[in-house]
């Protein structure tokens, strides 16, 4: 799973598309989720330096956390809340 800020200047969208092509050729089971208007470090609350290409994005952070939770449940199952 790749969670990508679509406006990230450090990992341009072309690189994400190339990675998707490479993973497809390798036969990997993969996902690429891109978050619009998100820069690099979009989950780092308190960071806001858009001139450097990094900035927190609350919507992208929330959505990416949900995506991570979903893939973990899919791959390893629900957490055992009794232990």
JOFEN-V121435 format. One line per field, one symbol per residue. phi: phi as a letter, one per 40 degrees, with the letter a starting at -180 (. if undefined). A space follows every 50 residues. Layout:
phi: ???
This chain:
phi: .bbbccccccbddcccccccccccdcgccbbbbbbcgbccgcccdgcabc cbgbacbdccccccccccdccccccbgcccccb
